[in-house]
Amino acid sequence: MLSVKGIARVDKKTKHLVQRLEPGNIAIINHQDLDEVCAEALAKAKVKMVVNAAQSISGKYPNQGPMVLAEAGILILDNVGEEVMAQVEEGAEVEISGNRIRAANGWVGSGTLLTKDEIARKMEETKKNLGSVLSDFVQNTLEWAQQEQQLVLGKLPIPETTVDFTGRHTLIVVRGQNYKEDLLAIKSYIEEVRPVLIGVDGGADTLREFGYCPDIIIGDMDSISDDTLRCGAEIIVHAYPDGRAPGLARVQKLGLDAKTFPAPGTSEDIAMLLAYEKGTELIVAVGTHSNMIDFLEKGRKGMASTFLVRLKVGSILVDARGVNKLYRRSIKFKHLAFIVLAALIPFAVVAVISPTTSQFLRLVWIKMRLVFGL
């Protein structure tokens, strides 16, 4: 029977929890339909086990998060119930025995142990629901598009920036699927072209992790570190259309200045709009959300704002998502042979035109004939 002990870290928001995790911790979350990005963060933290108060796979759509954990060798005790969030204290030792979890005050919940086979079975079942989910998604997208037309009609108040976009490329980094691998794949582009760097919330942390300082940080400010906020970048807080900006308080508490950008849609949408309206020559997007599964994992039932923004900026937008896959193939021997051969050509030319080298090679050839009796 399964028996696992460890220090518990508890948070209703997985993206906040991962910032506090240490290897060997037991992560206690309340995350229905665990998404791939959060699962990758949990796996990277090397947690011993995940306890989910909610259903990791509800069956609405094929979310990839649970399989990411399974492939990393991390088990999930699933659908334990919200009571566990209150009954387990942060930093306390807990024990998972079989399908039950014990804290200092006794047994506090039980759930279903998700194995790799069980996850695969549940994922197969979700495919039956994709038709109806897609239909609802399209309907919501069209309905919200009517309400968010100002995104493309030029009616939004674009904040002023000290960064000059005119004639420059802009790189926008978002915490999305394989965003780190894609950023690594275009590293030479960044160093050669020197684009304006925009980090969308946690994307700004990733830019710093790769050794870059973002020029602009834009977003809700709910998944970015204090150190990155203090890095000297211009800060633009994504506000609701009515002007409310909950993230502004956090920035001001750190003693930093910030502008607000009231707009519907996602923070990555307004990052693209900002660059476009400021005259950038090209927008390169890394980690952006652009399909139904992406948006369902973000808890959104449509993608009106993204559809409208991409309709407007599409002529200068390059989506670098998945670009790392272009470089995964190893170099074949014949390609390496051609490279070596090409490198030897200059040496051959020098040998022919240099009298000294020519005489030396002649002596070597005579010596070989004497040794081998040629």
One Martini backbone bead per residue (centre of mass of N, CA, C, O) as a GRO file, in nm:
protein
  374
    1MET     BB    1   0.098   0.035   0.020
    2LEU     BB    2   0.076   0.355   0.008
    3SER     BB    3   0.354   0.570   0.151
    4VAL     BB    4   0.358   0.924   0.229
    5LYS     BB    5   0.591   1.180   0.332
    6GLY     BB    6   0.553   1.541   0.414
    7ILE     BB    7   0.565   1.871   0.338
    8ALA     BB    8   0.322   2.111   0.334
    9ARG     BB    9   0.173   2.292   0.058
   10VAL     BB   10  -0.072   2.564   0.051
   11ASP     BB   11  -0.296   2.643  -0.235
   12LYS     BB   12  -0.543   2.760  -0.452
   13LYS     BB   13  -0.295   2.870  -0.621
   14THR     BB   14  -0.061   2.726  -0.808
   15LYS     BB   15   0.116   2.976  -0.905
   16HIS     BB   16   0.187   3.043  -0.604
   17LEU     BB   17   0.294   2.776  -0.487
   18VAL     BB   18   0.555   2.726  -0.670
   19GLN     BB   19   0.724   2.958  -0.519
   20ARG     BB   20   0.743   2.758  -0.235
   21LEU     BB   21   0.871   2.513  -0.336
   22GLU     BB   22   1.025   2.199  -0.249
   23PRO     BB   23   1.189   1.932  -0.246
   24GLY     BB   24   0.950   1.686  -0.120
   25ASN     BB   25   0.696   1.807  -0.129
   26ILE     BB   26   0.344   1.854  -0.062
   27ALA     BB   27   0.098   1.939  -0.286
   28ILE     BB   28  -0.183   2.156  -0.213
   29ILE     BB   29  -0.470   2.177  -0.418
   30ASN     BB   30  -0.732   2.375  -0.622
   31HIS     BB   31  -0.745   2.220  -0.945
   32GLN     BB   32  -0.931   2.225  -1.202
   33ASP     BB   33  -0.800   2.115  -1.464
   34LEU     BB   34  -0.499   2.064  -1.494
   35ASP     BB   35  -0.248   2.231  -1.628
   36GLU     BB   36   0.051   2.223  -1.797
   37VAL     BB   37   0.211   2.459  -1.671
   38CYS     BB   38   0.165   2.386  -1.371
   39ALA     BB   39   0.273   2.097  -1.389
   40GLU     BB   40   0.561   2.175  -1.472
   41ALA     BB   41   0.620   2.333  -1.211
   42LEU     BB   42   0.583   2.094  -1.018
   43ALA     BB   43   0.799   1.912  -1.146
   44LYS     BB   44   1.038   2.111  -1.114
   45ALA     BB   45   1.007   2.108  -0.788
   46LYS     BB   46   1.001   1.807  -0.690
   47VAL     BB   47   0.761   1.673  -0.591
   48LYS     BB   48   0.625   1.398  -0.428
   49MET     BB   49   0.318   1.515  -0.424
   50VAL     BB   50  -0.034   1.544  -0.519
   51VAL     BB   51  -0.308   1.730  -0.376
   52ASN     BB   52  -0.649   1.739  -0.489
   53ALA     BB   53  -0.952   1.885  -0.422
   54ALA     BB   54  -1.004   1.849  -0.709
   55GLN     BB   55  -1.044   1.781  -1.043
   56SER     BB   56  -0.800   1.711  -1.272
   57ILE     BB   57  -1.040   1.555  -1.440
   58SER     BB   58  -1.362   1.635  -1.553
   59GLY     BB   59  -1.421   1.591  -1.892
   60LYS     BB   60  -1.441   1.847  -2.083
   61TYR     BB   61  -1.124   1.823  -2.148
   62PRO     BB   62  -0.784   1.758  -2.264
   63ASN     BB   63  -0.592   1.789  -2.012
   64GLN     BB   64  -0.226   1.766  -1.956
   65GLY     BB   65  -0.123   1.780  -1.659
   66PRO     BB   66  -0.141   1.490  -1.532
   67MET     BB   67   0.059   1.358  -1.741
   68VAL     BB   68   0.305   1.521  -1.665
   69LEU     BB   69   0.327   1.402  -1.380
   70ALA     BB   70   0.336   1.103  -1.452
   71GLU     BB   71   0.602   1.128  -1.630
   72ALA     BB   72   0.754   1.236  -1.354
   73GLY     BB   73   0.651   1.043  -1.108
   74ILE     BB   74   0.376   1.189  -1.005
   75LEU     BB   75   0.137   1.165  -0.783
   76ILE     BB   76  -0.233   1.168  -0.748
   77LEU     BB   77  -0.461   1.296  -0.513
   78ASP     BB   78  -0.798   1.299  -0.591
   79ASN     BB   79  -1.076   1.455  -0.496
   80VAL     BB   80  -1.079   1.535  -0.167
   81GLY     BB   81  -1.166   1.821  -0.097
   82GLU     BB   82  -1.186   2.143   0.039
   83GLU     BB   83  -1.125   2.081   0.344
   84VAL     BB   84  -0.814   2.035   0.322
   85MET     BB   85  -0.727   2.339   0.306
   86ALA     BB   86  -0.801   2.387   0.623
   87GLN     BB   87  -0.669   2.118   0.772
   88VAL     BB   88  -0.398   2.208   0.642
   89GLU     BB   89  -0.091   2.321   0.729
   90GLU     BB   90   0.155   2.514   0.666
   91GLY     BB   91   0.441   2.300   0.709
   92ALA     BB   92   0.318   2.040   0.761
   93GLU     BB   93   0.295   1.711   0.830
   94VAL     BB   94   0.217   1.449   0.599
   95GLU     BB   95   0.007   1.156   0.513
   96ILE     BB   96  -0.004   0.905   0.262
   97SER     BB   97  -0.252   0.637   0.272
   98GLY     BB   98  -0.325   0.537  -0.003
   99ASN     BB   99  -0.636   0.737  -0.021
  100ARG     BB  100  -0.521   0.896   0.234
  101ILE     BB  101  -0.507   1.185   0.462
  102ARG     BB  102  -0.273   1.293   0.716
  103ALA     BB  103  -0.270   1.488   1.002
  104ALA     BB  104  -0.246   1.609   1.317
  105ASN     BB  105  -0.587   1.570   1.329
  106GLY     BB  106  -0.585   1.341   1.124
  107TRP     BB  107  -0.813   1.247   0.910
  108VAL     BB  108  -0.888   1.474   0.613
  109GLY     BB  109  -0.899   1.266   0.362
  110SER     BB  110  -1.018   1.142   0.036
  111GLY     BB  111  -0.939   0.964  -0.276
  112THR     BB  112  -0.794   0.940  -0.597
  113LEU     BB  113  -0.559   0.746  -0.757
  114LEU     BB  114  -0.350   0.866  -1.013
  115THR     BB  115  -0.262   0.700  -1.276
  116LYS     BB  116  -0.153   0.664  -1.589
  117ASP     BB  117  -0.389   0.482  -1.681
  118GLU     BB  118  -0.620   0.656  -1.567
  119ILE     BB  119  -0.558   0.910  -1.727
  120ALA     BB  120  -0.586   0.786  -2.010
  121ARG     BB  121  -0.882   0.707  -1.976
  122LYS     BB  122  -0.996   0.994  -1.921
  123MET     BB  123  -0.893   1.125  -2.181
  124GLU     BB  124  -1.059   0.950  -2.374
  125GLU     BB  125  -1.341   1.046  -2.266
  126THR     BB  126  -1.318   1.356  -2.341
  127LYS     BB  127  -1.351   1.330  -2.656
  128LYS     BB  128  -1.670   1.316  -2.650
  129ASN     BB  129  -1.694   1.646  -2.568
  130LEU     BB  130  -1.567   1.831  -2.793
  131GLY     BB  131  -1.805   1.918  -2.967
  132SER     BB  132  -1.969   2.084  -2.753
  133VAL     BB  133  -1.735   2.264  -2.659
  134LEU     BB  134  -1.677   2.397  -2.934
  135SER     BB  135  -1.953   2.522  -2.978
  136ASP     BB  136  -1.953   2.704  -2.724
  137PHE     BB  137  -1.687   2.852  -2.786
  138VAL     BB  138  -1.774   2.989  -3.049
  139GLN     BB  139  -2.019   3.138  -2.937
  140ASN     BB  140  -1.865   3.307  -2.724
  141THR     BB  141  -1.673   3.446  -2.915
  142LEU     BB  142  -1.887   3.599  -3.085
  143GLU     BB  143  -2.027   3.752  -2.853
  144TRP     BB  144  -1.767   3.899  -2.740
  145ALA     BB  145  -1.679   4.045  -3.000
  146GLN     BB  146  -1.904   4.260  -2.989
  147GLN     BB  147  -1.787   4.386  -2.703
  148GLU     BB  148  -1.458   4.401  -2.820
  149GLN     BB  149  -1.408   4.610  -3.064
  150GLN     BB  150  -1.210   4.828  -2.939
  151LEU     BB  151  -0.944   4.671  -2.995
  152VAL     BB  152  -0.968   4.754  -3.330
  153LEU     BB  153  -1.092   5.072  -3.333
  154GLY     BB  154  -0.910   5.277  -3.153
  155LYS     BB  155  -1.051   5.329  -2.837
  156LEU     BB  156  -0.800   5.293  -2.674
  157PRO     BB  157  -0.592   5.390  -2.409
  158ILE     BB  158  -0.268   5.437  -2.478
  159PRO     BB  159   0.008   5.420  -2.317
  160GLU     BB  160   0.284   5.571  -2.231
  161THR     BB  161   0.634   5.546  -2.335
  162THR     BB  162   0.990   5.534  -2.321
  163VAL     BB  163   0.984   5.329  -2.525
  164ASP     BB  164   1.110   5.269  -2.851
  165PHE     BB  165   0.947   5.108  -3.134
  166THR     BB  166   1.049   5.232  -3.383
  167GLY     BB  167   1.168   4.998  -3.611
  168ARG     BB  168   1.124   4.760  -3.413
  169HIS     BB  169   1.135   4.482  -3.246
  170THR     BB  170   0.908   4.249  -3.066
  171LEU     BB  171   0.918   4.065  -2.757
  172ILE     BB  172   0.677   3.825  -2.635
  173VAL     BB  173   0.639   3.684  -2.304
  174VAL     BB  174   0.471   3.380  -2.214
  175ARG     BB  175   0.314   3.147  -2.000
  176GLY     BB  176   0.349   2.868  -2.192
  177GLN     BB  177   0.384   2.627  -2.394
  178ASN     BB  178   0.719   2.581  -2.421
  179TYR     BB  179   0.853   2.869  -2.367
  180LYS     BB  180   1.150   2.803  -2.296
  181GLU     BB  181   1.230   2.645  -2.550
  182ASP     BB  182   1.161   2.876  -2.749
  183LEU     BB  183   1.351   3.088  -2.632
  184LEU     BB  184   1.611   2.927  -2.678
  185ALA     BB  185   1.578   2.900  -2.997
  186ILE     BB  186   1.591   3.247  -3.015
  187LYS     BB  187   1.855   3.365  -2.891
  188SER     BB  188   2.011   3.472  -3.141
  189TYR     BB  189   1.798   3.678  -3.221
  190ILE     BB  190   1.810   3.855  -2.968
  191GLU     BB  191   2.124   3.923  -2.986
  192GLU     BB  192   2.110   4.051  -3.280
  193VAL     BB  193   1.839   4.245  -3.275
  194ARG     BB  194   1.729   4.374  -3.014
  195PRO     BB  195   1.453   4.370  -2.888
  196VAL     BB  196   1.178   4.442  -2.747
  197LEU     BB  197   1.100   4.356  -2.404
  198ILE     BB  198   0.811   4.160  -2.311
  199GLY     BB  199   0.660   4.083  -2.001
  200VAL     BB  200   0.406   3.855  -1.907
  201ASP     BB  201   0.440   3.846  -1.615
  202GLY     BB  202   0.610   3.555  -1.577
  203GLY     BB  203   0.777   3.620  -1.840
  204ALA     BB  204   0.978   3.812  -1.696
  205ASP     BB  205   1.123   3.597  -1.528
  206THR     BB  206   1.231   3.440  -1.773
  207LEU     BB  207   1.407   3.656  -1.894
  208ARG     BB  208   1.596   3.668  -1.644
  209GLU     BB  209   1.678   3.369  -1.648
  210PHE     BB  210   1.819   3.432  -1.947
  211GLY     BB  211   1.962   3.735  -1.900
  212TYR     BB  212   1.723   3.942  -1.920
  213CYS     BB  213   1.583   4.271  -1.946
  214PRO     BB  214   1.299   4.407  -1.934
  215ASP     BB  215   1.134   4.684  -2.063
  216ILE     BB  216   0.843   4.545  -2.018
  217ILE     BB  217   0.569   4.515  -1.788
  218ILE     BB  218   0.270   4.310  -1.828
  219GLY     BB  219  -0.029   4.295  -1.614
  220ASP     BB  220  -0.169   4.173  -1.306
  221MET     BB  221   0.063   4.091  -1.089
  222ASP     BB  222   0.020   3.761  -0.985
  223SER     BB  223   0.304   3.608  -1.138
  224ILE     BB  224   0.542   3.786  -1.000
  225SER     BB  225   0.829   3.898  -0.887
  226ASP     BB  226   0.975   4.140  -0.702
  227ASP     BB  227   1.253   4.149  -0.841
  228THR     BB  228   1.142   4.204  -1.126
  229LEU     BB  229   0.987   4.467  -1.062
  230ARG     BB  230   1.286   4.598  -0.973
  231CYS     BB  231   1.462   4.599  -1.260
  232GLY     BB  232   1.350   4.876  -1.439
  233ALA     BB  233   1.097   4.841  -1.569
  234GLU     BB  234   0.823   4.902  -1.722
  235ILE     BB  235   0.492   4.943  -1.581
  236ILE     BB  236   0.187   4.763  -1.679
  237VAL     BB  237  -0.144   4.759  -1.579
  238HIS     BB  238  -0.405   4.553  -1.603
  239ALA     BB  239  -0.725   4.669  -1.661
  240TYR     BB  240  -1.029   4.725  -1.640
  241PRO     BB  241  -1.254   4.896  -1.831
  242ASP     BB  242  -1.333   5.071  -1.554
  243GLY     BB  243  -1.017   5.095  -1.410
  244ARG     BB  244  -0.963   4.861  -1.247
  245ALA     BB  245  -0.644   4.770  -1.051
  246PRO     BB  246  -0.535   4.535  -0.843
  247GLY     BB  247  -0.216   4.530  -0.916
  248LEU     BB  248  -0.129   4.821  -0.826
  249ALA     BB  249  -0.088   4.786  -0.519
  250ARG     BB  250   0.165   4.610  -0.530
  251VAL     BB  251   0.350   4.811  -0.673
  252GLN     BB  252   0.319   5.046  -0.466
  253LYS     BB  253   0.425   4.886  -0.217
  254LEU     BB  254   0.722   4.883  -0.364
  255GLY     BB  255   0.765   5.186  -0.478
  256LEU     BB  256   0.634   5.188  -0.769
  257ASP     BB  257   0.581   5.269  -1.090
  258ALA     BB  258   0.266   5.298  -1.285
  259LYS     BB  259   0.062   5.196  -1.541
  260THR     BB  260  -0.249   5.186  -1.711
  261PHE     BB  261  -0.463   4.934  -1.900
  262PRO     BB  262  -0.769   4.960  -2.016
  263ALA     BB  263  -0.899   4.628  -2.091
  264PRO     BB  264  -0.989   4.375  -2.251
  265GLY     BB  265  -0.886   4.068  -2.205
  266THR     BB  266  -0.558   3.994  -2.233
  267SER     BB  267  -0.231   4.070  -2.170
  268GLU     BB  268  -0.119   3.973  -2.445
  269ASP     BB  269  -0.302   4.149  -2.618
  270ILE     BB  270  -0.205   4.433  -2.511
  271ALA     BB  271   0.089   4.395  -2.587
  272MET     BB  272   0.041   4.391  -2.892
  273LEU     BB  273  -0.105   4.662  -2.914
  274LEU     BB  274   0.118   4.840  -2.808
  275ALA     BB  275   0.331   4.774  -3.024
  276TYR     BB  276   0.162   4.849  -3.269
  277GLU     BB  277   0.087   5.151  -3.189
  278LYS     BB  278   0.415   5.221  -3.156
  279GLY     BB  279   0.561   5.098  -3.435
  280THR     BB  280   0.635   4.825  -3.482
  281GLU     BB  281   0.772   4.592  -3.713
  282LEU     BB  282   0.779   4.331  -3.511
  283ILE     BB  283   0.613   4.038  -3.375
  284VAL     BB  284   0.729   3.817  -3.117
  285ALA     BB  285   0.580   3.517  -2.993
  286VAL     BB  286   0.592   3.358  -2.664
  287GLY     BB  287   0.353   3.142  -2.521
  288THR     BB  288   0.093   3.178  -2.646
  289HIS     BB  289  -0.262   3.190  -2.673
  290SER     BB  290  -0.443   3.007  -2.963
  291ASN     BB  291  -0.648   2.791  -2.837
  292MET     BB  292  -0.890   2.620  -2.686
  293ILE     BB  293  -0.723   2.476  -2.466
  294ASP     BB  294  -0.579   2.721  -2.357
  295PHE     BB  295  -0.845   2.869  -2.263
  296LEU     BB  296  -0.961   2.651  -2.082
  297GLU     BB  297  -0.709   2.650  -1.888
  298LYS     BB  298  -0.779   2.968  -1.815
  299GLY     BB  299  -1.107   2.979  -1.786
  300ARG     BB  300  -1.203   3.031  -2.082
  301LYS     BB  301  -1.495   3.039  -2.319
  302GLY     BB  302  -1.314   3.229  -2.504
  303MET     BB  303  -1.139   3.430  -2.797
  304ALA     BB  304  -1.203   3.725  -2.884
  305SER     BB  305  -0.954   3.907  -2.830
  306THR     BB  306  -0.749   3.736  -2.989
  307PHE     BB  307  -0.891   3.744  -3.259
  308LEU     BB  308  -0.890   4.056  -3.292
  309VAL     BB  309  -0.589   4.118  -3.255
  310ARG     BB  310  -0.483   3.928  -3.482
  311LEU     BB  311  -0.639   4.076  -3.702
  312LYS     BB  312  -0.468   4.343  -3.667
  313VAL     BB  313  -0.147   4.222  -3.627
  314GLY     BB  314  -0.086   3.983  -3.833
  315SER     BB  315   0.124   4.117  -4.041
  316ILE     BB  316   0.354   4.130  -3.777
  317LEU     BB  317   0.315   3.831  -3.678
  318VAL     BB  318   0.519   3.597  -3.484
  319ASP     BB  319   0.480   3.264  -3.390
  320ALA     BB  320   0.707   3.076  -3.170
  321ARG     BB  321   0.547   2.836  -3.130
  322GLY     BB  322   0.735   2.537  -3.153
  323VAL     BB  323   1.026   2.604  -3.270
  324ASN     BB  324   1.202   2.388  -3.118
  325LYS     BB  325   1.116   2.140  -3.305
  326LEU     BB  326   1.308   2.217  -3.550
  327TYR     BB  327   1.585   2.134  -3.355
  328ARG     BB  328   1.580   1.815  -3.264
  329ARG     BB  329   1.750   1.714  -3.476
  330SER     BB  330   2.014   1.552  -3.553
  331ILE     BB  331   2.313   1.536  -3.695
  332LYS     BB  332   2.421   1.409  -3.973
  333PHE     BB  333   2.696   1.266  -4.103
  334LYS     BB  334   2.688   1.394  -4.390
  335HIS     BB  335   2.679   1.685  -4.284
  336LEU     BB  336   2.947   1.674  -4.129
  337ALA     BB  337   3.126   1.599  -4.370
  338PHE     BB  338   3.075   1.859  -4.534
  339ILE     BB  339   3.190   2.052  -4.325
  340VAL     BB  340   3.477   1.937  -4.315
  341LEU     BB  341   3.537   1.965  -4.616
  342ALA     BB  342   3.499   2.273  -4.627
  343ALA     BB  343   3.729   2.332  -4.417
  344LEU     BB  344   3.969   2.197  -4.602
  345ILE     BB  345   3.992   2.374  -4.857
  346PRO     BB  346   4.182   2.607  -4.762
  347PHE     BB  347   4.423   2.416  -4.704
  348ALA     BB  348   4.457   2.313  -4.993
  349VAL     BB  349   4.514   2.584  -5.123
  350VAL     BB  350   4.768   2.654  -4.959
  351ALA     BB  351   4.932   2.401  -5.040
  352VAL     BB  352   4.948   2.476  -5.347
  353ILE     BB  353   5.058   2.793  -5.326
  354SER     BB  354   5.278   2.694  -5.126
  355PRO     BB  355   5.605   2.616  -5.145
  356THR     BB  356   5.666   2.501  -4.867
  357THR     BB  357   5.424   2.307  -4.846
  358SER     BB  358   5.477   2.155  -5.109
  359GLN     BB  359   5.759   2.037  -5.027
  360PHE     BB  360   5.664   1.888  -4.777
  361LEU     BB  361   5.460   1.696  -4.918
  362ARG     BB  362   5.669   1.570  -5.106
  363LEU     BB  363   5.845   1.439  -4.883
  364VAL     BB  364   5.620   1.267  -4.762
  365TRP     BB  365   5.565   1.101  -5.018
  366ILE     BB  366   5.848   0.978  -5.050
  367LYS     BB  367   5.856   0.840  -4.772
  368MET     BB  368   5.611   0.653  -4.821
  369ARG     BB  369   5.736   0.498  -5.065
  370LEU     BB  370   5.974   0.378  -4.908
  371VAL     BB  371   5.818   0.231  -4.678
  372PHE     BB  372   5.596   0.079  -4.891
  373GLY     BB  373   5.718   0.028  -5.183
  374LEU     BB  374   5.598   0.224  -5.433
   0.00000   0.00000   0.00000
